[in-house]
């Protein structure tokens, strides 16, 4: 829950000069760079599931390959390019990633983790060699709770190497490896 609140705070107020701070506890790790950019928010639990990962100059990694309907999806975007990449937030759980579900063999966008922020999307920079970490939860951040429907999912990232590109212009789109949400019974 603390990660969720920190993500919401970060999405509302953006990359302000808040100073350098890191919060650690037995279960939560939230870290920020010296300019206040949220670089991580993750849980320390491990169920033996190594998660999923893609390869390439920009890759997407999840913490599990199978989730329960009420689980959070912890995801990392790794920029292995020699230049920064830029993407826009207000996507799934107010991150830079869209969430798609496979329905009858066709990939469809889903609103199960919609972003409730009432502001225009903000550009997020992932510098060369850095990682963007996020958490995606069913429902609306801090407003409503829901469960992911059982099924097969993937994450979608559209990014640009130009800081001046508008959303959906001159973008490269990549997909995560598929992961599943299984019945809790």
Order of alpha helices (4+ residues) and beta strands (2+ residues): alpha-beta-beta-beta-beta-beta-beta-beta-beta-beta-beta-beta-beta-beta-beta-beta-beta-beta
